[in-house]
Amino acid sequence: MPSAPCKDNHRIDYFGKSAPYYDTILGLLTFRQYAQFQKRAMKVLAPQPGENILDLCSGTGRVASWIARAVGEEGEVLGMDASKSMVEFAKRRYGELKKVVFLHKDVTKPWDYQNYFDGIFASYAIHELPEKKRVEVFEYSFRALKEKGRMVIADFNPQVSGIGKPILLAFFKLFERDNLNVFSFDQNEMLKKVGFKGIETFPVLRGIFQITLAQKN
Ligand SMILES: C[S@@+](CC[C@H](N)C(=O)[O-])C[C@H]1O[C@@H](n2cnc3c(N)ncnc32)[C@H](O)[C@@H]1O
């Protein structure tokens, strides 16, 4: 169900314009660590043949394509993204893959899914959402998961301590000024608030990034 996504969000426009180069640029800027981090998070998700997986804010669709291979012909992958250009790019690049669908959707607007997904994956997605909408997206995720479902979030860790804190803060002030409010967002508390259990976090690169695994039950 497409929904008029965030027309006033210039970051969405920026992602749209960067779609054809996004993965390459991030790969170059991070010495390929971007894809390594996504792959590590995908291992935590551990998609199994036959599973239904949602890739939240799926961007270029690259991770969705990896997940699609893991779930095989019996499984399904749905990528949702608010940038029309990202969705079109993902469809062009990975459209030949069976069982992967990309949907132009603002994930902060209510979803139709209930007890549907075995897993939800969100890499570099949650910090991009408007502050007040993050908890709602956790609620939609919780509802959309099957009883034994799990959610994996791979993102910056604003709670990082030590030297990582000023480094991350400086990065956000330079490149993510609109998202500085993540420093006051307690992700795991919010996950618990909506009902997620068994929350585990795996620090990456001295805790500047982290992978979070949360279970519905
Ligand atoms: C930093 S990129 C990450 C993309 C991908 N998950 C990855 O790991 O490469 C953030 C993505 O979130 C999308 N996005 C931001 N706000 C969104 C929203 N409200 N609904 C859906 N997608 C959104 C952007 O269009 C962009 O593709």
The ligand as an SDF file (V2000), in Angstrom:
LIG
                    3D

 27 29  0  0  0  0  0  0  0  0999 V2000
   20.8240    5.2840    5.6500 C   0  0  0  0  0  0  0  0  0  0  0  0
   19.7440    4.5930    4.4220 S   0  0  0  0  0  0  0  0  0  0  0  0
   19.9170    2.8520    4.7890 C   0  0  0  0  0  0  0  0  0  0  0  0
   19.4030    1.9840    3.6920 C   0  0  0  0  0  0  0  0  0  0  0  0
   19.6260    0.4770    3.9250 C   0  0  0  0  0  0  0  0  0  0  0  0
   18.8090   -0.0260    4.9990 N   0  0  0  0  0  0  0  0  0  0  0  0
   21.0770    0.1820    4.1690 C   0  0  0  0  0  0  0  0  0  0  0  0
   21.4180   -0.4100    5.1840 O   0  0  0  0  0  0  0  0  0  0  0  0
   21.8950    0.5230    3.2840 O   0  0  0  0  0  0  0  0  0  0  0  0
   18.1780    5.0000    5.0940 C   0  0  0  0  0  0  0  0  0  0  0  0
   17.0020    4.6440    4.1900 C   0  0  0  0  0  0  0  0  0  0  0  0
   15.8150    4.8760    4.9320 O   0  0  0  0  0  0  0  0  0  0  0  0
   14.8360    5.4010    4.0620 C   0  0  0  0  0  0  0  0  0  0  0  0
   13.8520    6.0790    4.9020 N   0  0  0  0  0  0  0  0  0  0  0  0
   14.0300    7.1710    5.6800 C   0  0  0  0  0  0  0  0  0  0  0  0
   12.8820    7.4950    6.3030 N   0  0  0  0  0  0  0  0  0  0  0  0
   11.9640    6.5560    5.9360 C   0  0  0  0  0  0  0  0  0  0  0  0
   10.5890    6.3430    6.2390 C   0  0  0  0  0  0  0  0  0  0  0  0
    9.9240    7.1600    7.0460 N   0  0  0  0  0  0  0  0  0  0  0  0
    9.9660    5.2820    5.6800 N   0  0  0  0  0  0  0  0  0  0  0  0
   10.6330    4.4380    4.8580 C   0  0  0  0  0  0  0  0  0  0  0  0
   11.9250    4.6120    4.5050 N   0  0  0  0  0  0  0  0  0  0  0  0
   12.5790    5.6560    5.0440 C   0  0  0  0  0  0  0  0  0  0  0  0
   15.6250    6.3010    3.1320 C   0  0  0  0  0  0  0  0  0  0  0  0
   14.9310    6.5570    1.9380 O   0  0  0  0  0  0  0  0  0  0  0  0
   16.8870    5.4670    2.9160 C   0  0  0  0  0  0  0  0  0  0  0  0
   16.7680    4.6120    1.8110 O   0  0  0  0  0  0  0  0  0  0  0  0
  1  2  1  0
  2  3  1  0
  2 10  1  0
  3  4  1  0
  4  5  1  0
  5  6  1  0
  5  7  1  0
  7  8  2  0
  7  9  1  0
 10 11  1  0
 11 12  1  0
 11 26  1  0
 12 13  1  0
 13 14  1  0
 13 24  1  0
 14 15  1  0
 14 23  1  0
 15 16  2  0
 16 17  1  0
 17 18  1  0
 17 23  2  0
 18 19  1  0
 18 20  2  0
 20 21  1  0
 21 22  2  0
 22 23  1  0
 24 25  1  0
 24 26  1  0
 26 27  1  0
M  CHG  2   2   1   9  -1
M  END
$$$$
